[in-house]
């Protein structure tokens, strides 16, 4: 397996002291995506943790220690925040912990 070159970059962002933002996106099929992001060099928001919740309510977590699996992956593009709803850190953490 080829090593994922994103891992050290995502880890560096995740372990930084940069302010965090928390986001939610849902669709008409009942799926949801939650993100914890930090600001990058060009004021873009980069996901450092992500939870995907399927329409069956099964949840998967992605972060620097688990970037991808056969079901999905931590987004590798800046977040398009105008499509997202900002949520509280507590709301994100509750879903993150429940998905673990």
C-alpha positions in Angstrom: 0.0 0.0 0.0 1.3 3.5 -0.9 1.6 5.8 2.1 -0.9 8.7 2.1 1.2 11.9 1.8 -1.6 13.9 3.3 -1.1 12.4 6.8 1.8 14.7 8.1 0.0 17.8 6.7 -3.3 16.9 8.2 -1.6 16.0 11.5 0.2 19.3 11.6 -3.0 21.3 11.1 -4.8 19.1 13.6 -2.2 19.7 16.3 -1.8 23.4 15.6 -3.2 26.1 17.9 -5.3 27.5 15.1 -8.9 28.3 16.0 -11.4 25.6 15.2 -14.7 25.9 13.3 -17.4 23.2 13.2 -19.7 22.6 10.3 -22.7 20.4 9.3 -24.1 19.5 5.9 -27.1 17.2 5.3 -28.9 15.9 2.2 -32.4 14.9 1.2 -31.5 11.2 1.7 -30.8 11.6 5.4 -27.1 11.6 5.1 -24.9 14.1 7.1 -21.3 15.3 7.2 -19.8 17.0 10.1 -16.4 18.7 10.0 -13.9 20.3 12.4 -11.7 22.7 10.4 -8.8 25.0 10.8 -7.8 27.9 8.6 -5.0 27.3 6.1 -2.6 29.7 4.4 -5.1 31.3 2.1 -7.9 31.7 4.6 -9.4 28.4 3.4 -11.0 26.0 5.9 -9.4 22.6 5.9 -11.1 19.6 7.6 -9.0 18.0 10.3 -11.8 15.7 11.6 -14.8 14.5 9.7 -17.8 12.3 10.5 -20.0 10.8 7.8 -23.4 9.6 8.9 -25.3 7.4 6.4 -29.0 7.3 5.8 -28.9 4.1 7.9 -27.4 6.2 10.8 -24.1 4.3 10.6 -21.3 6.7 11.2 -17.6 6.7 10.1 -14.9 9.0 11.4 -11.9 10.3 9.5 -8.8 12.2 10.8 -5.1 12.1 10.5 -4.8 8.6 12.0 -7.6 7.2 9.8 -7.6 9.2 6.5 -9.6 6.7 4.4 -11.2 3.3 4.2 -13.3 1.4 1.7 -16.3 3.6 2.5 -14.9 7.1 2.3 -12.1 9.5 3.2 -11.3 12.8 4.9 -11.9 15.5 2.3 -8.7 16.6 0.6 -10.1 19.9 -0.6 -10.8 23.1 1.3 -14.4 23.2 2.6 -16.9 25.3 0.7 -18.2 26.9 3.9 -21.0 28.8 2.1 -22.7 25.4 1.6 -22.3 24.4 5.3 -24.0 25.4 8.5 -21.8 26.3 11.4 -22.5 24.3 14.6 -21.2 24.3 18.1 -18.1 22.4 19.2 -20.3 20.4 21.6 -22.6 19.3 18.8 -19.6 18.1 16.7 -18.0 16.3 19.7 -21.2 14.5 20.6 -21.5 13.0 17.1 -17.7 12.3 17.0 -17.8 10.4 20.3 -21.0 8.5 19.3 -19.4 7.4 16.1 -16.3 6.0 17.9 
